[in-house]
Amino acid sequence: MKIEGLDKLQRDLKQAQKALQDLPGEIELRFDPNDATSVETAIADMKLAVEGKVGRYRSNPFVAPLIDGMIEQFEQQILEKASEAMADTDKSIALDQQAFRGIENTVNDLRRADYRSFERHIKKLSRQLHGGEFDDISNELKSKVDLGAWLAAGERTQGGMVGSAQLDWPENHEEELGIVIALTDHFADENDGSWPPENFSHTFFYNGNNITSNLQHMVSEIYVPFARDFIDYVKQRTGAKEAALLPTRKLDPASRKVFVVHGHDEGAKEATARFLEALDFEPIILHEQASRGRTIVEKIEEHGDVGFAVVLLTPDDVGAHKDHSTDLKPRARQNVLLELGYFMGRLGRSRVVALKRGDVEVPSDFEGVVYVGYDSGNGWKQDLGKELDAAGYEIDWNKVMARR
């Protein structure tokens, strides 16, 4: 009897022996354990190094499992090293996070405050800005500005129409932050009633004759972006970092896939997708993907390995609190809010941007997500480009400006 295939088996075994000699015993990698993207990049670099050494042997049935096993082992070592390094700084990170979240939570309270509770929350914010972690920075920023002169200049712009007064915000970032800190301290000072918050919001952020509505409009325009910018500034000045979740998904860190979450506004969806394509991104739109008998949630999970998400908050529904059932407000579709929360958890807040069209109600529990106004003048494109750039993507600004 003649046994066939022995020659091929011998060749495979010899090739496997050569591959074992080429397998790297160790790989030198550098990464920041507090930065999930840095950890992902290290994993991707490791895979490239292994494949570069022995990838040519992948067709060998003895070698392929060894390569996969080595990659899995190295990846586990990277994650363990990152976890150990993060543990060493957990206490300081937790302190930073607690202080940062305190400011965000207070601003969130201000967004929902009425004219009776506004004073309590603004005083709390003033105390937080001058707490142990932030006092020196806040005082330094505040010393750069003259609040009285700034308010007087704004008051002089008041015309004959209510709400026509304009504030001249400083172009210098530190002075802009200083103005808001000084304004917060002014509102919190019971002995200085020259510009109480209800008068200030009525003059510069008029949104009707309702005091609460004017105050909330002011908070939305001033304090929501201030909280984000102030925290970023403190991180830059002090080197403070928020704890990063170690990656658990296999995602190319340079992935240019962007998931587009949308409601019923077809025009907004198409405009966003085409803009992303023009910047060399690959927009992922759920209904364009094959279902193959899967549920919506299963499809989201299947196509969720993206590097960024753009969520379109368009006024497709209306809703109200049960105690104010006649006060209907425009809202985004429920599935849009569900997917917004999903991608916040999957990608992190810095890789999710919400494009907000019109006066659509913004979810109160999604603090830290960047909301960009989706205007008809295409200004949203430049804002979206900035957020993609901040997330680490290479952006061709000539293409951004050409599509304005």
Buried (B, 14 or more C-beta within 10 A) or exposed (E): EEEEEEEEEEEBEEBBEEBEEEBEEEBEBEBBBBEBBBBBBBBBBBBEBBEEBBEEBEEBEBBBEBBEEBBEEBBEBBBEBBEEBBEEBEEEBEEBBEBBBBBBBBBBBBBEBEBEBBBEBBBBBBEBBBEEBBEEBBBEBBEBBBBEEBBEEBBEEBEEEEBEBEBEEBEEEBBBBBBBBBBBBBBBEEEEEEBBBBEBBBBBBBBEEEBBBBBBBBBBBBBBBBBBBBBEBBBEEEEBBBBBEBBEEEBBBEBBBBBBBBBBBEEBBBBBBEBBEBBEBBBBBBEEEEEEEEEEEEBBEEBBBBBBBBBBBBBBBEBEEEEEEEEEBBBBBEBBBEBBBBBBEBBBBBBBBBBBBEEBBBBEEBBBBBBBEBBEEEEBBBBBBBBBEBBBBEBEEEBBEEBE
